Amino acid sequence: MTDIYLVDDHAMMRDGLRAVLEGAGHQVVGESDHPTTALSDLTRLDPAVMLLDLHLNQRSGLELLELLQRRKLSTRTIMLTMSSQPRHVAEAMRLGALGYVLKGSPSREVLAAVEAVATGRQYLGDSVAELAVSALVNDAAPGGIDTLSVREQQVIQFVVRGFTSAAIGEQLHLSPKTVESYRSRLMAKLGVSDVPALVRLAIREGLISVEEQ
């Protein structure tokens, strides 16, 4: 039996995962839809494995991975996400995730990932392994999304959805001036001069969907 924590912004997804995992003899010790709440719970509960979605409303699962690294928590992470972007696979593994499974995979693949990661082994499904290789072979060109820090990626998620600097600051606990600095820096890195161009780039890179506009 493995103690597992779930982080996903869809309650129905968490309910389904709980049923599958507990049906296989594992124990789900907690769940959340927000990185800050999850970090507090992980520190207190110290589960063996966390199943983590990449996109959490306007937040990123990568933010939580980075915090886990900083605090040196022992919980091992499996990314369970819709994103098949090679750069997301590469970044998640760089930040310490041991597993990466695409949503829509058979339940047996999720269970196999839990079994492997709980013992400290890496788990990538066949399709994900190909994505990881693609990310290594096709390194991002200068000026790509991969050049952004995790914090800059958080900011861009809000900017392209129309949030003001003040509203972004409230969400990320930053001053509006600091948000403006991040915004200017990330736009310079990406080589765009206005928000519409930034939105087009975000859609192209898979940060947001066309339906969100």
RODREN-972705 format. One record per residue: x, y negated, z negated of N, C-alpha, C in turn. Coordinates in Angstrom, 2 decimals. Layout:
// residues N
      n.u      n.v      n.w     ca.u     ca.v     ca.w      c.u      c.v      c.w
        X        Y        Z        X        Y        Z        X        Y        Z
...
// end
This chain:
// residues 213
      n.u      n.v      n.w     ca.u     ca.v     ca.w      c.u      c.v      c.w
     0.84     1.20     0.00     0.00     0.00     0.00     0.88    -1.25     0.00
     0.52    -2.21     0.83     1.26    -3.46     0.94     0.37    -4.63     0.55
     0.90    -5.54    -0.27     0.16    -6.77    -0.61     0.31    -7.76     0.54
    -0.82    -8.26     1.02    -0.82    -9.10     2.23    -1.59   -10.39     1.99
    -1.09   -11.47     2.57    -1.77   -12.78     2.51    -2.10   -13.20     3.93
    -3.31   -13.76     4.12    -3.79   -14.14     5.44    -3.87   -15.66     5.59
    -3.35   -16.17     6.69    -3.46   -17.61     6.98    -4.01   -17.76     8.40
    -5.27   -18.17     8.48    -5.95   -18.37     9.77    -7.08   -19.36     9.55
    -7.33   -20.21    10.53    -8.37   -21.23    10.34    -9.76   -20.76    10.75
    -9.92   -19.48    11.06   -11.23   -18.92    11.38   -11.59   -17.87    10.32
   -12.64   -18.16     9.55   -13.05   -17.25     8.47   -13.41   -15.88     9.01
   -14.06   -15.83    10.17   -14.45   -14.54    10.73   -13.23   -13.69    11.06
   -12.17   -14.34    11.55   -10.93   -13.62    11.84   -10.34   -13.05    10.56
   -10.33   -13.85     9.51    -9.79   -13.36     8.23   -10.62   -12.20     7.70
   -11.94   -12.30     7.83   -12.81   -11.20     7.37   -12.52    -9.92     8.14
   -12.33   -10.04     9.45   -12.03    -8.87    10.26   -10.69    -8.25     9.91
    -9.70    -9.10     9.70    -8.37    -8.60     9.31    -8.43    -7.91     7.95
    -9.15    -8.52     7.02    -9.27    -7.92     5.69    -9.87    -6.51     5.79
   -10.92    -6.36     6.60   -11.56    -5.05     6.74   -10.59    -4.02     7.32
    -9.84    -4.42     8.35    -8.89    -3.50     8.97    -7.78    -3.12     8.01
    -7.21    -4.11     7.35    -6.07    -3.87     6.46    -6.47    -3.07     5.23
    -7.56    -3.43     4.60    -7.97    -2.72     3.40    -8.49    -1.33     3.75
    -9.05    -1.17     4.95    -9.46     0.15     5.40    -8.29     1.09     5.59
    -7.10     0.51     5.83    -5.88     1.31     6.00    -5.12     1.48     4.69
    -5.69     0.98     3.59    -5.07     1.18     2.29    -4.22     0.04     1.78
    -4.16    -1.07     2.52    -3.41    -2.23     2.06    -4.30    -3.12     1.19
    -3.69    -4.09     0.51    -4.45    -5.00    -0.34    -4.24    -6.43     0.11
    -5.33    -7.11     0.46    -5.27    -8.53     0.80    -5.42    -9.31    -0.50
    -4.35    -9.98    -0.90    -4.34   -10.64    -2.21    -4.78   -12.10    -2.15
    -4.93   -12.64    -0.95    -5.38   -14.03    -0.83    -5.45   -14.46     0.61
    -6.05   -15.62     0.85    -6.18   -16.14     2.21    -6.34   -17.65     2.17
    -6.01   -18.29     3.30    -6.14   -19.75     3.39    -6.21   -20.15     4.85
    -6.64   -21.40     5.08    -6.64   -21.96     6.43    -5.76   -23.19     6.53
    -4.91   -23.41     5.50    -4.10   -24.64     5.46    -2.70   -24.34     4.93
    -1.65   -24.86     5.58    -0.28   -24.56     5.15     0.03   -24.92     3.70
    -0.45   -26.07     3.22    -0.13   -26.50     1.86    -0.74   -25.56     0.82
    -2.01   -25.21     1.02    -2.66   -24.27     0.11    -1.98   -22.92     0.17
    -1.64   -22.48     1.37    -0.98   -21.19     1.54     0.36   -21.15     0.81
     1.14   -22.23     0.91     2.45   -22.26     0.26     2.30   -22.12    -1.25
     1.34   -22.81    -1.82     1.09   -22.71    -3.26     0.72   -21.28    -3.65
    -0.16   -20.67    -2.86    -0.58   -19.30    -3.15     0.58   -18.32    -3.00
     1.38   -18.49    -1.96     2.49   -17.58    -1.73     3.52   -17.65    -2.85
     3.75   -18.85    -3.35     4.68   -19.02    -4.46     4.17   -18.31    -5.71
     2.86   -18.38    -5.92     2.26   -17.77    -7.11     2.06   -16.26    -6.97
     1.61   -15.81    -5.81     1.24   -14.41    -5.63     2.39   -13.52    -5.16
     3.34   -14.09    -4.45     4.51   -13.36    -3.93     4.12   -12.08    -3.19
     3.25   -12.18    -2.17     2.88   -10.97    -1.41     4.05   -10.49    -0.56
     4.01    -9.22    -0.19     5.09    -8.66     0.62     5.05    -9.19     2.04
     3.84    -9.37     2.58     3.68    -9.74     3.99     2.63   -10.83     4.14
     2.86   -11.73     5.07     1.86   -12.74     5.43     1.55   -12.60     6.91
     0.25   -12.60     7.25    -0.19   -12.70     8.64    -0.55   -14.16     8.88
     0.12   -14.80     9.83     0.04   -16.25    10.01    -0.32   -16.62    11.44
    -1.36   -17.44    11.59    -1.72   -17.96    12.90    -0.82   -19.15    13.23
    -0.60   -19.38    14.51     0.26   -20.49    14.93    -0.47   -21.83    14.85
    -1.73   -21.85    15.27    -2.50   -23.09    15.30    -3.52   -23.09    14.17
    -3.40   -24.06    13.26    -4.28   -24.16    12.09    -4.96   -25.53    12.12
    -6.06   -25.63    12.86    -6.70   -26.92    13.09    -5.65   -27.86    13.70
    -5.34   -28.97    13.02    -4.32   -29.87    13.57    -2.93   -29.62    12.96
    -2.77   -28.51    12.26    -1.47   -28.18    11.67    -0.86   -26.99    12.40
     0.41   -26.75    12.13     1.12   -25.66    12.80     1.59   -24.62    11.79
     1.46   -23.36    12.15     1.99   -22.30    11.31     3.50   -22.38    11.19
     4.14   -22.99    12.18     5.60   -23.14    12.12     6.01   -24.02    10.94
     5.15   -24.96    10.58     5.41   -25.80     9.42     5.54   -24.94     8.16
     4.65   -23.98     8.01     4.68   -23.10     6.84     5.91   -22.20     6.87
     6.27   -21.71     8.04     7.49   -20.89     8.15     8.72   -21.67     7.69
     8.79   -22.93     8.10     9.94   -23.76     7.72     9.97   -23.97     6.21
     8.82   -24.16     5.60     8.76   -24.34     4.14     9.16   -23.06     3.41
     8.77   -21.91     3.95     9.17   -20.63     3.35    10.68   -20.48     3.35
    11.29   -20.89     4.46    12.75   -20.83     4.55    13.41   -21.72     3.52
    12.90   -22.95     3.40    13.50   -23.90     2.47    13.42   -23.40     1.02
    12.29   -22.80     0.68    12.09   -22.35    -0.70    12.61   -20.95    -0.96
    13.09   -20.30     0.11    13.67   -18.97     0.00    12.70   -17.97    -0.62
    11.43   -18.06    -0.22    10.43   -17.10    -0.69    10.64   -15.76     0.02
    10.28   -14.69    -0.67    10.59   -13.35    -0.15     9.53   -12.80     0.79
     8.39   -13.46     0.89     7.31   -12.97     1.76     7.78   -12.90     3.21
     7.51   -11.78     3.84     7.88   -11.58     5.25     6.68   -11.90     6.13
     6.95   -12.51     7.29     5.87   -13.07     8.10     5.68   -12.36     9.43
     4.39   -12.14     9.74     3.98   -11.69    11.07     3.14   -12.80    11.68
     3.54   -13.32    12.82     2.70   -14.27    13.54     1.61   -13.49    14.26
     0.36   -13.87    14.02    -0.78   -13.25    14.70    -1.53   -14.39    15.39
    -1.35   -14.52    16.70    -1.76   -15.74    17.38    -2.21   -15.46    18.81
    -2.93   -16.42    19.37    -3.32   -16.34    20.78    -2.20   -16.78    21.70
    -1.19   -17.47    21.16    -0.17   -18.08    22.00     0.80   -17.05    22.58
     0.85   -17.03    23.91     1.82   -16.17    24.59     2.93   -17.02    25.22
     3.13   -18.22    24.69     4.20   -19.09    25.18     5.55   -18.55    24.69
     6.49   -18.27    25.60     7.80   -17.77    25.18     8.48   -18.64    24.13
     8.33   -19.97    24.26     8.99   -20.86    23.30     8.41   -20.70    21.90
     7.11   -20.36    21.79     6.52   -20.14    20.46     7.09   -18.89    19.82
     7.27   -17.85    20.62     7.88   -16.61    20.10     9.29   -16.91    19.61
    10.07   -17.60    20.43    11.45   -17.89    20.08    11.55   -18.75    18.82
    10.70   -19.78    18.73    10.74   -20.68    17.57    10.30   -19.97    16.30
     9.28   -19.12    16.39     8.82   -18.38    15.22     9.91   -17.45    14.70
    10.58   -16.77    15.59    11.65   -15.86    15.17    12.84   -16.65    14.60
    13.12   -17.80    15.19    14.21   -18.64    14.68    13.92   -19.09    13.25
    12.64   -19.33    12.94    12.26   -19.80    11.61    12.01   -18.66    10.63
    12.31   -17.44    11.04    12.29   -16.34    10.08    11.18   -15.32    10.19
    10.25   -15.50    11.13     9.20   -14.49    11.30     9.83   -13.18    11.75
     9.35   -12.06    11.20     9.86   -10.75    11.60     8.97   -10.08    12.63
     7.71   -10.51    12.70     6.78    -9.90    13.65     6.04   -10.94    14.45
     5.60   -10.56    15.64     4.80   -11.44    16.49     3.83   -10.56    17.25
     2.53   -10.74    16.97     1.48    -9.93    17.59     0.43   -10.87    18.18
    -0.01   -10.57    19.38    -1.03   -11.40    20.03    -2.42   -11.00    19.55
    -3.25   -12.00    19.27    -4.65   -11.71    18.95    -5.28   -11.02    20.15
    -6.12   -10.07    19.87    -6.70    -9.27    20.95    -5.99    -7.94    21.09
    -4.85    -7.78    20.38    -4.16    -6.49    20.39    -4.98    -5.48    19.59
    -4.80    -4.19    19.85    -5.52    -3.17    19.07    -5.16    -3.25    17.59
    -6.09    -2.85    16.75    -5.85    -2.87    15.30    -4.62    -2.07    14.93
    -4.38    -0.98    15.66    -3.23    -0.12    15.35    -1.91    -0.88    15.50
    -1.89    -1.88    16.40    -0.66    -2.66    16.58    -0.43    -3.58    15.38
    -1.51    -4.16    14.86    -1.39    -4.99    13.65    -0.89    -4.15    12.49
    -1.45    -2.96    12.34    -1.04    -2.07    11.24     0.41    -1.61    11.42
     0.82    -1.35    12.64     2.20    -0.96    12.89     3.15    -2.11    12.55
     2.72    -3.34    12.86     3.54    -4.51    12.54     3.69    -4.66    11.03
     2.60    -4.47    10.30     2.64    -4.57     8.84     3.60    -3.54     8.26
     3.50    -2.30     8.75     4.37    -1.23     8.24     5.83    -1.54     8.49
     6.13    -2.05     9.68     7.52    -2.35    10.01     8.05    -3.53     9.20
     7.31    -4.63     9.21     7.78    -5.86     8.57     7.87    -5.69     7.06
     6.98    -4.91     6.46     7.02    -4.69     5.01     8.33    -4.04     4.57
     8.95    -3.31     5.47    10.22    -2.65     5.15    11.42    -3.43     5.69
    11.16    -4.65     6.17    12.26    -5.49     6.61    12.67    -5.31     8.06
    11.86    -4.56     8.83    12.17    -4.34    10.24    11.40    -5.33    11.11
    11.96    -5.66    12.24    11.31    -6.57    13.17    10.28    -5.81    13.99
     9.19    -6.49    14.32     8.18    -5.86    15.17     7.72    -6.83    16.24
     7.94    -6.45    17.49     7.43    -7.18    18.65     6.76    -6.17    19.56
     5.49    -6.42    19.89     4.83    -5.57    20.87     5.53    -5.67    22.20
     5.23    -4.73    23.11     5.91    -4.71    24.41     5.77    -6.04    25.14
     4.55    -6.59    25.19     4.34    -7.85    25.92     5.06    -9.01    25.24
     5.12    -8.98    23.91     5.80   -10.05    23.18     7.31    -9.96    23.36
     7.82    -8.75    23.40     9.26    -8.57    23.62     9.67    -9.20    24.95
     8.81    -9.05    25.97     9.09    -9.65    27.27     9.10   -11.18    27.18
     8.18   -11.72    26.36     8.13   -13.17    26.18     9.40   -13.68    25.51
     9.88   -12.92    24.51    11.10   -13.33    23.80    12.30   -13.33    24.74
    12.39   -12.32    25.60    13.48   -12.25    26.57    13.38   -13.43    27.54
    12.14   -13.74    27.95    11.93   -14.88    28.86    12.42   -16.17    28.24
    12.16   -16.33    26.93    12.58   -17.56    26.25    14.09   -17.67    26.22
    14.79   -16.51    26.09    16.24   -16.53    26.04    16.84   -16.79    27.42
    16.22   -16.20    28.44    16.74   -16.34    29.80    16.49   -17.74    30.35
    15.29   -18.27    30.05    14.91   -19.58    30.55    14.92   -20.60    29.42
    16.11   -20.92    28.96    16.23   -21.92    27.89    15.55   -23.20    28.33
    14.90   -23.87    27.36    14.17   -25.10    27.68    15.13   -26.15    28.23
    14.68   -26.85    29.25    15.47   -27.93    29.81    15.45   -29.11    28.86
    16.51   -29.95    28.89    16.51   -31.14    28.05    15.25   -31.96    28.30
    14.67   -32.49    27.25    13.46   -33.26    27.40    12.19   -32.43    27.25
    12.31   -31.11    26.91    11.15   -30.27    26.74    10.64   -30.29    25.32
     9.47   -29.65    25.12     8.86   -29.57    23.79     9.82   -28.95    22.78
    10.66   -28.01    23.26    11.58   -27.33    22.35    12.60   -28.26    21.72
    12.76   -29.47    22.28    13.72   -30.40    21.69    13.15   -31.11    20.47
    11.85   -30.96    20.22    11.21   -31.65    19.10    11.42   -30.88    17.80
    11.57   -31.62    16.71    11.62   -31.00    15.39    10.22   -30.51    15.02
    10.13   -29.71    13.98     8.82   -29.24    13.52     7.93   -30.42    13.16
     8.49   -31.42    12.47     7.70   -32.60    12.09     7.21   -33.36    13.33
     8.07   -33.49    14.34     7.65   -34.16    15.57     6.55   -33.38    16.27
     6.61   -32.06    16.21     5.56   -31.24    16.81     4.25   -31.40    16.05
     4.33   -31.59    14.74     3.13   -31.86    13.96     2.50   -33.18    14.41
     3.34   -34.21    14.56     2.85   -35.53    14.94     2.21   -35.50    16.32
     2.85   -34.82    17.27     2.31   -34.81    18.62     0.94   -34.14    18.67
     0.72   -33.14    17.80    -0.58   -32.47    17.76    -1.69   -33.47    17.44
    -1.41   -34.40    16.55    -2.41   -35.40    16.17    -2.52   -36.51    17.22
    -1.38   -36.95    17.75    -1.39   -38.06    18.71    -2.23   -37.71    19.93
    -2.03   -36.51    20.48    -2.74   -36.16    21.72    -4.23   -35.91    21.47
    -4.62   -35.79    20.21    -6.04   -35.65    19.89    -6.68   -36.99    19.51
    -5.91   -38.08    19.64    -6.47   -39.41    19.45    -6.42   -39.95    18.04
    -5.68   -39.32    17.13    -5.58   -39.82    15.76    -4.73   -41.08    15.73
    -5.10   -42.04    14.90    -4.28   -43.24    14.71    -3.08   -42.90    13.83
    -2.11   -43.81    13.81    -0.93   -43.59    12.97    -1.31   -43.51    11.49
    -2.28   -44.34    11.09    -2.73   -44.31     9.69    -3.37   -42.97     9.35
    -4.19   -42.45    10.27    -4.87   -41.17    10.03    -3.86   -40.02    10.01
    -2.88   -40.09    10.90    -1.83   -39.06    10.92    -1.04   -39.10     9.62
    -0.74   -40.31     9.16     0.00   -40.46     7.91    -0.74   -39.84     6.74
    -2.05   -40.00     6.71    -2.85   -39.40     5.63    -2.77   -37.88     5.68
    -2.82   -37.31     6.87    -2.78   -35.86     7.02    -1.42   -35.28     6.65
    -0.35   -35.99     7.01     1.01   -35.47     6.82     1.74   -36.10     5.64
     1.03   -36.98     4.90     1.62   -37.63     3.73     2.85   -38.46     4.11
     2.68   -39.24     5.18     3.72   -40.14     5.66     3.15   -41.55     5.77
     4.02   -42.56     5.75     3.55   -43.92     5.97     3.28   -44.11     7.46
     2.35   -45.03     7.81     2.09   -45.31     9.23     3.37   -45.70     9.98
     4.26   -46.43     9.31     5.52   -46.84     9.95     6.38   -45.63    10.29
     6.42   -44.66     9.38     7.19   -43.45     9.64     6.59   -42.66    10.79
     5.26   -42.60    10.83     4.58   -41.91    11.92     4.93   -42.58    13.25
     4.92   -43.91    13.27     5.27   -44.64    14.49     6.69   -44.31    14.94
     7.60   -44.16    13.97     8.98   -43.81    14.31     9.05   -42.43    14.95
     8.33   -41.46    14.36     8.30   -40.12    14.93     7.69   -40.15    16.32
     6.62   -40.92    16.47     5.93   -41.01    17.76     6.85   -41.57    18.84
     7.54   -42.66    18.53     8.45   -43.26    19.50     9.58   -42.31    19.85
    10.11   -41.62    18.83    11.23   -40.72    19.05    10.82   -39.54    19.93
     9.65   -38.94    19.64     9.25   -37.77    20.41     8.91   -38.13    21.86
     8.33   -39.32    22.05     8.01   -39.74    23.42     9.29   -40.01    24.21
    10.29   -40.53    23.54    11.58   -40.75    24.20    12.23   -39.43    24.57
    12.16   -38.46    23.65    12.73   -37.14    23.93    12.05   -36.47    25.12
    10.74   -36.67    25.22     9.97   -36.01    26.27     9.95   -36.80    27.57
    10.45   -38.02    27.51    10.51   -38.83    28.72     9.16   -39.33    29.20
     8.24   -39.58    28.27     6.92   -40.12    28.64     6.78   -41.50    28.01
     5.99   -42.36    28.67     5.88   -43.74    28.21     4.51   -44.11    27.66
     3.53   -43.22    27.84     2.19   -43.53    27.33     1.48   -42.26    26.88
     0.37   -42.44    26.17    -0.35   -41.30    25.60    -0.97   -40.40    26.67
    -1.58   -40.94    27.75    -2.13   -40.05    28.78    -1.08   -39.09    29.34
     0.13   -39.58    29.56     1.20   -38.70    30.05     1.57   -37.66    29.00
     1.52   -38.08    27.74     1.81   -37.16    26.64     0.75   -36.06    26.56
    -0.52   -36.44    26.76    -1.61   -35.47    26.75    -1.43   -34.46    27.88
    -1.11   -34.94    29.07    -0.91   -34.03    30.20     0.21   -33.05    29.92
     1.28   -33.53    29.33     2.41   -32.66    29.00     2.00   -31.63    27.94
     1.22   -32.08    26.94     0.79   -31.17    25.87    -0.09   -30.05    26.42
    -0.97   -30.37    27.37    -1.81   -29.35    28.01    -0.95   -28.39    28.81
    -0.01   -28.92    29.55     0.87   -28.09    30.38     1.71   -27.14    29.52
     2.13   -27.61    28.34     2.98   -26.80    27.47     2.17   -25.89    26.53
     0.84   -25.99    26.61     0.02   -25.10    25.79    -0.18   -25.56    24.36
     0.16   -26.82    24.05    -0.04   -27.34    22.71    -1.52   -27.56    22.42
    -2.27   -27.97    23.43    -3.71   -28.14    23.32    -4.35   -27.59    24.58
    -5.66   -27.36    24.54    -6.37   -26.87    25.70    -7.12   -28.02    26.37
    -7.49   -27.83    27.62    -8.24   -28.85    28.35    -9.58   -29.13    27.64
   -10.17   -28.08    27.03   -11.45   -28.23    26.36   -11.39   -29.17    25.18
   -10.20   -29.37    24.62   -10.06   -30.24    23.46   -10.08   -31.72    23.84
   -10.02   -32.00    25.14    -9.98   -33.40    25.59   -11.38   -33.91    25.90
// end
